[in-house]
Amino acid sequence: MERLTIAVHVPLGFHARPVSRWVSLAQTFQSHITVTFRDKTVDGKSALGLMALAVPGGAELEVCASGPDEQEALAALAGLASRSFSA
């Protein structure tokens, strides 16, 4: 299992558009992905779960991936976040 802390550099937080982009990317990987914010952990491939976290801008998420492509998954998701969730 690999872990990574990712900052949400989007002023409005982890709202519908960044969550949609995140989920689309996360679903391309075989690994199981989870996201933790304020002691609440959700499936990193679930838009509803991620939206329920209500992550504000500037917050940090702990992302875990477990599976055959875990390192690639975390690198890709970190890259997306570093681009402020732009495609």
DSSP file (Angstrom, degrees, kcal/mol; ACC not computed):
  #  RESIDUE AA STRUCTURE BP1 BP2  ACC     N-H-->O    O-->H-N    N-H-->O    O-->H-N    TCO  KAPPA ALPHA  PHI   PSI    X-CA   Y-CA   Z-CA
    1    1 A M              0   0    0      0, 0.0     2,-0.4     0, 0.0    65,-0.2   0.000 360.0 360.0 360.0 134.0    0.0    0.0    0.0
    2    2 A E  E     -A   65   0A   0     63,-2.6    63,-2.3     2,-0.0     2,-0.3  -0.868 360.0-162.3-110.2 145.0    1.3    3.4   -0.9
    3    3 A R  E     +A   64   0A   0     -2,-0.4     2,-0.3    61,-0.2    61,-0.2  -0.939  10.3 174.0-127.9 150.4    0.2    6.7    0.8
    4    4 A L  E     -A   63   0A   0     59,-2.1    59,-3.4    -2,-0.3     2,-0.5  -0.987  26.5-134.0-153.6 143.1    0.5   10.3   -0.3
    5    5 A T  E     -A   62   0A   0     -2,-0.3     2,-0.4    57,-0.2    57,-0.2  -0.895  26.7-170.1-100.0 128.0   -0.6   13.7    1.0
    6    6 A I  E     -A   61   0A   0     55,-2.8    55,-3.2    -2,-0.5     2,-0.3  -0.969  13.4-140.2-123.0 130.4   -2.2   15.9   -1.7
    7    7 A A  E     -A   60   0A   0     -2,-0.4     2,-0.9    53,-0.2    53,-0.2  -0.682  12.2-135.5 -89.0 142.2   -3.1   19.5   -1.3
    8    8 A V        -     0   0    0     51,-3.0    50,-3.7    -2,-0.3     2,-0.8  -0.828  22.8-178.8 -98.1  98.1   -6.3   20.9   -2.8
    9    9 A H        +     0   0    0     -2,-0.9    48,-0.1    72,-0.4    -1,-0.1  -0.386  43.0 112.7 -97.1  55.8   -5.3   24.1   -4.4
   10   10 A V    >   -     0   0    0     -2,-0.8     3,-2.4     1,-0.1    48,-0.1  -0.993  64.5-140.4-126.7 121.0   -8.7   25.1   -5.7
   11   11 A P  T 3  S+     0   0    0      0, 0.0    46,-0.6     0, 0.0    -1,-0.1   0.829 103.2  46.3 -52.9 -36.8  -10.3   28.2   -4.1
   12   12 A L  T 3  S-     0   0    0      1,-0.3     2,-0.1    44,-0.1    -3,-0.0   0.440 111.3-128.5 -87.2   1.8  -13.8   26.6   -4.0
   13   13 A G    <   -     0   0    0     -3,-2.4     2,-2.0    43,-0.2    -1,-0.3  -0.364  56.4 -24.3  85.2-166.6  -12.5   23.3   -2.6
   14   14 A F  S    S+     0   0    0     41,-2.6    41,-0.3    -3,-0.1    40,-0.2  -0.527  87.6 156.1 -84.9  73.2  -13.1   19.8   -3.9
   15   15 A H     >  -     0   0    0     -2,-2.0     4,-2.4    39,-0.1     5,-0.3  -0.115  57.9 -67.9 -93.1-169.4  -16.3   20.6   -5.6
   16   16 A A  H  > S+     0   0    0      1,-0.2     4,-2.5     2,-0.2     5,-0.2   0.844 125.4  48.9 -54.6 -46.8  -18.1   18.9   -8.5
   17   17 A R  H  > S+     0   0    0      2,-0.2     4,-2.1     1,-0.2    -1,-0.2   0.959 115.7  40.7 -65.6 -51.7  -15.7   19.7  -11.4
   18   18 A P  H  > S+     0   0    0      0, 0.0     4,-2.6     0, 0.0    -1,-0.2   0.890 115.8  52.3 -64.1 -35.4  -12.5   18.6   -9.6
   19   19 A V  H  X S+     0   0    0     -4,-2.4     4,-2.9     2,-0.2     5,-0.2   0.919 108.4  51.1 -63.8 -42.1  -14.2   15.6   -8.1
   20   20 A S  H  X S+     0   0    0     -4,-2.5     4,-2.3    -5,-0.3    -1,-0.2   0.913 112.1  45.8 -61.0 -43.5  -15.4   14.5  -11.6
   21   21 A R  H  X S+     0   0    0     -4,-2.1     4,-2.0     2,-0.2    -1,-0.2   0.907 113.0  50.9 -66.0 -41.1  -11.9   14.8  -13.0
   22   22 A W  H  X S+     0   0    0     -4,-2.6     4,-3.3     2,-0.2    -2,-0.2   0.948 111.9  46.1 -59.1 -51.4  -10.5   12.9  -10.1
   23   23 A V  H  X S+     0   0    0     -4,-2.9     4,-2.4     1,-0.2    -2,-0.2   0.902 109.9  54.0 -62.5 -42.8  -12.9   10.1  -10.4
   24   24 A S  H  < S+     0   0    0     -4,-2.3     4,-0.3    -5,-0.2    -1,-0.2   0.909 115.5  40.3 -58.2 -42.1  -12.5    9.8  -14.1
   25   25 A L  H >< S+     0   0    0     -4,-2.0     3,-1.7     1,-0.2     4,-0.2   0.927 113.2  53.0 -72.2 -46.1   -8.7    9.5  -13.7
   26   26 A A  H >< S+     0   0    0     -4,-3.3     3,-1.6     1,-0.3    -2,-0.2   0.854 101.8  60.7 -59.6 -36.0   -8.9    7.2  -10.6
   27   27 A Q  T 3< S+     0   0    0     -4,-2.4    -1,-0.3     1,-0.3    -2,-0.2   0.612  90.5  69.6 -70.4 -10.7  -11.2    4.7  -12.4
   28   28 A T  T <  S+     0   0    0     -3,-1.7     2,-0.3    -4,-0.3    -1,-0.3   0.576  90.8  76.8 -81.0  -7.8   -8.5    4.1  -15.1
   29   29 A F  S <  S-     0   0    0     -3,-1.6     4,-0.1    -4,-0.2    41,-0.0  -0.774  71.0-145.2-106.1 148.6   -6.4    2.3  -12.4
   30   30 A Q  S    S+     0   0    0     -2,-0.3    -1,-0.1     2,-0.1     3,-0.1   0.772  70.8 100.6 -77.6 -27.9   -6.9   -1.2  -11.1
   31   31 A S  S    S-     0   0    0      1,-0.1     2,-0.4    36,-0.1    36,-0.3  -0.166  81.5-111.2 -62.3 150.4   -5.7   -0.3   -7.6
   32   32 A H  E     -B   66   0A   0     34,-2.8    34,-2.2    11,-0.0     2,-0.4  -0.714  38.9-162.4 -78.7 129.7   -8.2    0.3   -4.8
   33   33 A I  E     -B   65   0A   0     -2,-0.4    11,-3.4    32,-0.2    12,-0.4  -0.960  11.0-177.0-122.0 132.1   -8.0    4.0   -3.9
   34   34 A T  E     -BC  64  43A   0     30,-2.5    30,-2.4    -2,-0.4     2,-0.4  -0.936  10.9-154.7-125.1 153.2   -9.1    5.7   -0.7
   35   35 A V  E     -BC  63  42A   0      7,-2.3     7,-2.5    -2,-0.3     2,-0.4  -0.994   8.6-163.7-127.5 131.3   -9.2    9.3    0.3
   36   36 A T  E     +BC  62  41A   0     26,-2.8    26,-2.4    -2,-0.4     2,-0.3  -0.958  13.8 166.7-119.8 132.8   -9.1   10.5    4.0
   37   37 A F  E >  S- C   0  40A   0      3,-2.3     3,-1.4    -2,-0.4    24,-0.1  -0.968  73.0 -10.6-143.7 126.2  -10.0   13.9    5.2
   38   38 A R  T 3  S-     0   0    0     -2,-0.3     3,-0.1     1,-0.3    -1,-0.1   0.916 128.9 -52.5  50.1  51.2  -10.6   14.8    8.9
   39   39 A D  T 3  S+     0   0    0      1,-0.2     2,-0.5    -3,-0.0    -1,-0.3   0.631 114.1 115.7  64.1  16.3  -10.7   11.2   10.0
   40   40 A K  E <   -C   37   0A   0     -3,-1.4    -3,-2.3    13,-0.1     2,-0.4  -0.976  47.7-163.3-116.5 126.9  -13.3   10.2    7.4
   41   41 A T  E     +C   36   0A   0     -2,-0.5     2,-0.3    -5,-0.2    -5,-0.2  -0.914  11.7 173.5-114.4 134.0  -12.2    7.8    4.7
   42   42 A V  E     -C   35   0A   0     -7,-2.5    -7,-2.3    -2,-0.4     2,-0.3  -0.871  43.5 -82.1-132.2 165.5  -14.1    7.2    1.4
   43   43 A D  E >   -C   34   0A   0     -2,-0.3     3,-1.6    -9,-0.2    -9,-0.3  -0.546  34.9-143.2 -66.1 124.4  -13.7    5.3   -1.8
   44   44 A G  T 3  S+     0   0    0    -11,-3.4   -10,-0.2    -2,-0.3   -18,-0.2   0.458  98.8  55.2 -72.9  -0.5  -11.4    7.4   -4.1
   45   45 A K  T 3  S+     0   0    0    -12,-0.4     2,-0.6   -19,-0.1    -1,-0.3   0.245  88.0  93.2-111.7   9.2  -13.4    6.3   -7.1
   46   46 A S    <>  -     0   0    0     -3,-1.6     4,-2.5     1,-0.2     5,-0.2  -0.910  54.8-165.1-110.2 113.2  -16.8    7.4   -5.7
   47   47 A A  H  > S+     0   0    0     -2,-0.6     4,-2.6     1,-0.2     5,-0.2   0.913  93.2  49.7 -61.0 -43.3  -17.9   10.9   -6.7
   48   48 A L  H  > S+     0   0    0      1,-0.2     4,-1.9     2,-0.2    -1,-0.2   0.910 111.1  49.2 -64.3 -41.5  -20.6   10.9   -4.0
   49   49 A G  H  > S+     0   0    0      2,-0.2     4,-0.7     1,-0.2    -1,-0.2   0.927 113.0  46.6 -62.5 -44.9  -18.2    9.8   -1.3
   50   50 A L  H >< S+     0   0    0     -4,-2.5     3,-0.9    -7,-0.2     4,-0.4   0.900 111.6  50.5 -65.7 -41.2  -15.6   12.4   -2.3
   51   51 A M  H >< S+     0   0    0     -4,-2.6     3,-1.4     1,-0.2    -1,-0.2   0.860 102.9  61.7 -64.2 -34.2  -18.3   15.2   -2.3
   52   52 A A  H 3< S+     0   0    0     -4,-1.9    -1,-0.2     1,-0.3    -2,-0.2   0.722  90.3  68.7 -66.2 -20.5  -19.5   14.1    1.1
   53   53 A L  T << S-     0   0    0     -3,-0.9    -1,-0.3    -4,-0.7    -2,-0.2   0.760  89.7-151.0 -68.3 -23.4  -16.0   14.9    2.5
   54   54 A A    <   -     0   0    0     -3,-1.4    -3,-0.1    -4,-0.4    -2,-0.1   0.937  18.5-167.8  51.3  54.8  -16.7   18.6    1.9
   55   55 A V        -     0   0    0     -5,-0.4   -41,-2.6   -41,-0.3    -1,-0.2  -0.624   6.9-145.3 -78.7 120.1  -13.0   19.4    1.4
   56   56 A P    >   -     0   0    0      0, 0.0     3,-1.6     0, 0.0   -48,-0.2  -0.380  32.3 -81.1 -80.2 162.9  -12.3   23.2    1.4
   57   57 A G  T 3  S+     0   0    0    -46,-0.6   -48,-0.2     1,-0.2     3,-0.1  -0.347 116.5  26.7 -60.0 141.6   -9.7   24.9   -0.7
   58   58 A G  T 3  S+     0   0    0    -50,-3.7    -1,-0.2     1,-0.3   -49,-0.1   0.345  92.2 129.4  86.8  -6.2   -6.2   24.7    0.8
   59   59 A A    <   -     0   0    0     -3,-1.6   -51,-3.0   -51,-0.3     2,-0.4  -0.302  53.7-127.6 -77.3 164.8   -7.0   21.4    2.6
   60   60 A E  E     -A    7   0A   0    -53,-0.2     2,-0.4    -3,-0.1   -53,-0.2  -0.940  17.5-158.7-116.4 139.1   -4.8   18.3    2.5
   61   61 A L  E     -A    6   0A   0    -55,-3.2   -55,-2.8    -2,-0.4     2,-0.6  -0.875  13.8-137.2-112.1 144.8   -6.0   14.8    1.7
   62   62 A E  E     -AB   5  36A   0    -26,-2.4   -26,-2.8    -2,-0.4     2,-0.5  -0.922  25.4-167.3 -99.0 122.5   -4.4   11.5    2.5
   63   63 A V  E     -AB   4  35A   0    -59,-3.4   -59,-2.1    -2,-0.6     2,-0.4  -0.933   5.1-172.2-114.4 131.2   -4.7    9.3   -0.5
   64   64 A C  E     -AB   3  34A   0    -30,-2.4   -30,-2.5    -2,-0.5     2,-0.4  -0.953   2.0-172.4-122.1 141.7   -3.9    5.6   -0.3
   65   65 A A  E     -AB   2  33A   0    -63,-2.3   -63,-2.6    -2,-0.4     2,-0.4  -0.997   2.6-176.3-133.4 140.0   -3.7    3.1   -3.2
   66   66 A S  E     + B   0  32A   0    -34,-2.2   -34,-2.8    -2,-0.4     3,-0.1  -0.964  42.4  57.7-139.0 118.4   -3.3   -0.6   -3.0
   67   67 A G  S >  S-     0   0    0     -2,-0.4     3,-1.4   -36,-0.3     4,-0.2  -0.947  94.7 -47.3 153.4-172.0   -2.9   -2.8   -6.0
   68   68 A P  T 3  S+     0   0    0      0, 0.0     3,-0.1     0, 0.0    -1,-0.1   0.732 132.8  31.7 -66.3 -23.9   -0.8   -3.6   -9.1
   69   69 A D  T 3> S+     0   0    0      1,-0.1     4,-2.5     2,-0.1     5,-0.2  -0.072  77.8 128.8-123.5  33.7   -0.6    0.0  -10.3
   70   70 A E  H <> S+     0   0    0     -3,-1.4     4,-2.3     1,-0.2     5,-0.2   0.876  73.7  48.3 -60.7 -41.9   -0.6    1.9   -7.0
   71   71 A Q  H  > S+     0   0    0     -4,-0.2     4,-2.2     1,-0.2    -1,-0.2   0.914 113.4  47.4 -66.9 -41.8    2.4    4.0   -7.6
   72   72 A E  H  > S+     0   0    0      2,-0.2     4,-2.4     1,-0.2    -2,-0.2   0.893 111.3  52.3 -64.7 -40.0    1.2    5.1  -11.0
   73   73 A A  H  X S+     0   0    0     -4,-2.5     4,-2.5     2,-0.2     5,-0.2   0.942 111.5  45.0 -62.0 -48.7   -2.2    5.9   -9.6
   74   74 A L  H  X S+     0   0    0     -4,-2.3     4,-2.5     1,-0.2     5,-0.2   0.896 113.1  51.0 -64.9 -39.4   -0.9    8.1   -6.9
   75   75 A A  H  X S+     0   0    0     -4,-2.2     4,-2.1    -5,-0.2    -1,-0.2   0.916 112.3  46.7 -63.8 -42.4    1.5    9.8   -9.3
   76   76 A A  H  X S+     0   0    0     -4,-2.4     4,-2.2     2,-0.2    -2,-0.2   0.914 114.1  46.6 -66.6 -43.2   -1.3   10.6  -11.7
   77   77 A L  H  X S+     0   0    0     -4,-2.5     4,-2.3     2,-0.2    -2,-0.2   0.886 112.2  50.5 -68.0 -38.7   -3.7   11.8   -9.0
   78   78 A A  H  X S+     0   0    0     -4,-2.5     4,-2.3    -5,-0.2    -1,-0.2   0.894 109.9  51.6 -64.5 -39.0   -1.0   14.0   -7.5
   79   79 A G  H  X S+     0   0    0     -4,-2.1     4,-1.0    -5,-0.2    -2,-0.2   0.904 108.8  50.2 -63.0 -42.2   -0.2   15.4  -10.9
   80   80 A L  H ><>S+     0   0    0     -4,-2.2     5,-2.6     1,-0.2     3,-0.6   0.927 111.8  47.8 -61.6 -45.1   -3.9   16.2  -11.5
   81   81 A A  H ><5S+     0   0    0     -4,-2.3     3,-1.8     1,-0.2   -72,-0.4   0.882 106.8  56.6 -64.1 -38.4   -4.1   18.0   -8.1
   82   82 A S  H 3<5S+     0   0    0     -4,-2.3    -1,-0.2     1,-0.3    -2,-0.2   0.739 104.6  53.4 -67.3 -21.1   -0.9   19.9   -8.8
   83   83 A R  T X<5S-     0   0    0     -4,-1.0     3,-1.3    -3,-0.6    -1,-0.3   0.124 123.5-107.0 -94.9  19.1   -2.5   21.3  -12.0
   84   84 A S  T < 5S-     0   0    0     -3,-1.8    -3,-0.2     1,-0.3    -2,-0.1   0.849  71.4 -62.0  54.8  36.9   -5.5   22.5   -9.9
   85   85 A F  T 3 <S+     0   0    0     -5,-2.6     2,-0.3     1,-0.2    -1,-0.3   0.722  95.3 149.8  64.9  25.1   -7.5   19.6  -11.4
   86   86 A S    <         0   0    0     -3,-1.3    -1,-0.2    -6,-0.5    -3,-0.1  -0.663 360.0 360.0 -84.6 145.2   -7.2   21.0  -14.9
   87   87 A A              0   0    0     -2,-0.3    -1,-0.1    -3,-0.1    -3,-0.1   0.479 360.0 360.0 -65.5 360.0   -7.3   18.3  -17.6
